[in-house]
């Protein structure tokens, strides 16, 4: 086992503390004083190791984006295609946002702060490339960069519509809009998209999802149910 240096241990302590505080209290409602008190560290330690509270939130957000995909992949293994997994992951993500007020508040705080960072953008780019590979779609990096940036704005738009629109949206409506948007950006036709949406929802409804995996952004594998072989 590789031993962590004192600096690495301190950074992990700060990050783990922020995960709990941001999950329980929200990003906006968590102060530097709250973090220092909970982690029992002197003022200035956060900026020394991370630069800002904003940078910490960006790291946590990027990990959350990846874990949304990782959770479904751990559960499903290689049962489904990468495109099917993307559809399932979207249903999973939006249903959890609807059900978990803490995660919804955290994401709304980040949206209000215009937080998207390079790591988060790269995570979304990876999701696109998975489907592109699965579908045999070739898009150059310059165009893909625009598509990915547009995807970030679209997701924030759905999130804010959920919270502030005059209309009530179900998680299915939010997920399906996001899936159609994602696939249309890749040039997939509506007939094919509809089939993937229907198939993905059918699969998703059978999965034993356990949202405790996301509590405090802890990602504990004991909450990843194993599907029967």
C-alpha positions as CSV (number, residue, x, y, z in Angstrom):
1,X,0.0,0.0,0.0
2,X,1.4,3.4,-1.0
3,X,1.6,5.8,2.0
4,X,0.1,9.2,1.7
5,X,2.2,12.2,2.5
6,X,1.1,14.7,5.2
7,X,0.0,17.1,2.5
8,X,-2.0,14.5,0.7
9,X,-3.7,13.4,3.9
10,X,-4.6,17.1,4.6
11,X,-6.0,17.5,1.1
12,X,-8.1,14.3,1.5
13,X,-9.4,15.5,4.9
14,X,-10.5,18.9,3.4
15,X,-12.1,17.2,0.4
16,X,-13.9,14.6,2.5
17,X,-15.1,17.3,4.9
18,X,-16.4,19.5,2.0
19,X,-18.2,16.5,0.5
20,X,-20.3,16.1,3.7
21,X,-20.9,19.8,4.2
22,X,-21.7,20.5,0.6
23,X,-24.1,17.6,0.5
24,X,-25.8,18.4,3.8
25,X,-25.8,22.2,3.8
26,X,-25.3,23.1,0.1
27,X,-22.3,24.8,-1.5
28,X,-23.5,28.4,-1.0
29,X,-24.4,27.8,2.7
30,X,-21.0,26.3,3.5
31,X,-18.4,28.9,4.6
32,X,-14.7,28.7,4.9
33,X,-15.2,28.8,8.7
34,X,-17.6,25.9,8.6
35,X,-15.0,23.8,6.7
36,X,-12.1,24.8,9.0
37,X,-14.1,24.0,12.1
38,X,-15.4,20.6,10.8
39,X,-11.9,19.6,9.6
40,X,-10.2,21.1,12.6
41,X,-7.7,23.0,10.5
42,X,-6.4,26.6,10.8
43,X,-7.6,29.4,8.4
44,X,-5.6,29.5,5.2
45,X,-5.2,25.8,4.9
46,X,-8.0,25.5,2.3
47,X,-6.5,28.2,0.0
48,X,-3.0,26.8,0.5
49,X,-4.0,23.3,-0.8
50,X,-6.9,24.1,-3.2
51,X,-7.0,27.8,-3.9
52,X,-10.7,28.3,-3.2
53,X,-14.0,26.8,-2.1
54,X,-15.0,27.0,-5.8
55,X,-12.1,24.7,-6.8
56,X,-13.2,22.2,-4.2
57,X,-16.8,22.3,-5.5
58,X,-15.5,21.7,-9.0
59,X,-13.6,18.7,-8.0
60,X,-16.6,17.2,-6.1
61,X,-18.9,18.0,-9.1
62,X,-16.5,16.3,-11.5
63,X,-16.3,13.2,-9.4
64,X,-20.1,13.1,-9.0
65,X,-20.5,13.3,-12.8
66,X,-18.2,10.3,-13.2
67,X,-19.8,8.3,-10.4
68,X,-23.2,8.6,-12.0
69,X,-21.8,6.6,-14.9
70,X,-19.6,4.4,-12.8
71,X,-22.5,3.3,-10.6
72,X,-24.6,2.0,-13.5
73,X,-21.6,0.4,-15.1
74,X,-20.6,-1.4,-11.9
75,X,-24.2,-2.7,-11.6
76,X,-24.8,-3.7,-15.3
77,X,-21.3,-4.8,-16.4
78,X,-21.2,-5.6,-20.1
79,X,-24.8,-6.5,-20.4
80,X,-25.7,-3.5,-22.5
81,X,-24.2,-1.4,-25.2
82,X,-22.6,2.0,-24.4
83,X,-25.5,3.8,-26.0
84,X,-28.0,1.8,-23.8
85,X,-25.9,2.6,-20.8
86,X,-26.0,6.3,-21.6
87,X,-29.8,6.2,-21.7
88,X,-30.0,4.3,-18.4
89,X,-27.5,6.7,-16.8
90,X,-29.7,9.7,-17.8
91,X,-32.8,8.2,-16.3
92,X,-30.8,7.3,-13.2
93,X,-29.3,10.8,-12.9
94,X,-32.5,12.8,-13.3
95,X,-34.6,10.5,-11.0
96,X,-32.0,10.9,-8.3
97,X,-32.0,14.7,-8.7
98,X,-35.7,14.6,-8.3
99,X,-35.6,12.4,-5.2
100,X,-32.5,13.7,-3.4
101,X,-33.0,17.3,-2.3
102,X,-29.4,17.6,-1.1
103,X,-27.9,16.8,-4.5
104,X,-30.4,19.0,-6.3
105,X,-29.5,22.0,-4.1
106,X,-25.8,21.4,-4.6
107,X,-26.1,21.3,-8.4
108,X,-28.4,24.4,-8.4
109,X,-25.8,26.2,-6.3
110,X,-23.1,25.3,-8.8
111,X,-25.3,26.3,-11.8
112,X,-25.9,29.7,-10.2
113,X,-22.2,30.1,-9.7
114,X,-21.5,29.2,-13.4
115,X,-19.1,26.5,-12.2
116,X,-18.3,24.2,-15.2
117,X,-14.6,23.5,-15.2
118,X,-12.1,21.7,-17.5
119,X,-12.4,18.4,-15.6
120,X,-16.2,18.4,-15.8
121,X,-16.1,19.3,-19.5
122,X,-13.7,16.4,-20.1
123,X,-16.0,14.0,-18.3
124,X,-18.9,15.0,-20.5
125,X,-16.7,14.7,-23.6
126,X,-15.9,11.1,-22.5
127,X,-19.6,10.3,-22.3
128,X,-20.1,11.5,-25.9
129,X,-17.1,9.6,-27.2
130,X,-18.5,6.4,-25.7
131,X,-21.7,6.7,-27.7
132,X,-19.8,7.9,-30.8
133,X,-17.6,4.8,-30.7
134,X,-20.7,2.5,-30.1
135,X,-22.6,4.1,-33.0
136,X,-19.6,4.5,-35.4
137,X,-20.0,8.3,-35.5
138,X,-17.0,10.4,-36.3
139,X,-17.0,14.1,-35.2
140,X,-13.8,16.2,-35.1
141,X,-12.5,17.6,-31.8
142,X,-13.3,21.2,-32.7
143,X,-17.0,20.5,-33.3
144,X,-17.2,18.1,-30.3
145,X,-15.9,20.9,-28.1
146,X,-18.9,23.0,-29.1
147,X,-21.3,20.1,-28.6
148,X,-20.0,19.4,-25.1
149,X,-20.2,23.0,-24.0
150,X,-23.8,23.1,-25.3
151,X,-24.6,20.0,-23.4
152,X,-23.5,21.7,-20.2
153,X,-25.8,24.6,-20.8
154,X,-28.7,22.2,-21.7
155,X,-28.3,20.3,-18.4
156,X,-28.3,23.5,-16.4
157,X,-31.4,24.6,-18.3
158,X,-33.3,21.4,-17.4
159,X,-32.2,21.7,-13.7
160,X,-33.4,25.3,-13.4
161,X,-36.6,24.5,-15.2
162,X,-37.3,21.8,-12.7
163,X,-36.9,24.2,-9.9
164,X,-38.2,27.5,-11.2
165,X,-40.5,26.9,-14.2
166,X,-44.2,27.5,-14.1
167,X,-44.6,23.9,-15.3
168,X,-44.2,20.7,-13.4
169,X,-41.8,18.2,-15.0
170,X,-41.4,14.6,-14.2
171,X,-37.9,13.0,-14.1
172,X,-38.9,11.0,-17.2
173,X,-39.6,14.2,-19.1
174,X,-36.3,15.7,-18.0
175,X,-34.3,12.5,-18.8
176,X,-35.9,12.0,-22.2
177,X,-35.4,15.6,-23.3
178,X,-31.7,15.3,-22.2
179,X,-31.3,12.0,-24.1
180,X,-32.9,13.4,-27.3
181,X,-30.7,16.5,-27.1
182,X,-27.6,14.4,-26.6
183,X,-28.3,12.0,-29.5
184,X,-29.5,14.7,-31.9
185,X,-26.1,16.5,-31.4
186,X,-24.5,13.3,-32.8
187,X,-26.9,13.3,-35.8
188,X,-28.9,10.3,-34.8
189,X,-32.4,10.2,-36.2
190,X,-35.6,10.5,-34.1
191,X,-36.8,6.9,-34.8
192,X,-33.5,5.4,-33.5
193,X,-33.6,7.8,-30.6
194,X,-37.1,6.7,-29.6
195,X,-36.2,3.1,-29.7
196,X,-33.2,3.7,-27.4
197,X,-35.3,5.8,-25.0
198,X,-38.0,3.1,-24.8
199,X,-35.5,0.3,-24.4
200,X,-33.4,2.2,-21.8
201,X,-36.5,3.0,-19.7
202,X,-37.5,-0.6,-19.8
203,X,-34.1,-1.7,-18.5
204,X,-33.9,1.1,-15.9
205,X,-37.2,0.2,-14.4
206,X,-35.8,-3.3,-13.5
207,X,-32.7,-2.1,-11.8
208,X,-32.4,-2.2,-8.0
209,X,-31.1,1.4,-7.6
210,X,-29.9,2.4,-4.1
211,X,-29.4,6.1,-3.7
212,X,-27.4,5.6,-0.5
213,X,-24.4,5.3,-2.7
214,X,-24.5,9.1,-3.2
215,X,-25.1,10.2,0.4
216,X,-22.4,12.6,1.5
217,X,-20.8,12.0,-2.0
218,X,-19.2,8.9,-0.4
219,X,-19.7,6.4,-3.2
220,X,-19.7,3.2,-1.1
221,X,-19.7,0.0,-3.2
222,X,-21.9,-1.8,-0.7
223,X,-24.8,0.1,-2.2
224,X,-24.1,-1.2,-5.7
225,X,-26.5,-4.2,-6.0
226,X,-25.3,-7.0,-8.2
227,X,-27.5,-8.2,-11.0
228,X,-28.1,-11.9,-11.3
229,X,-26.0,-13.6,-14.0
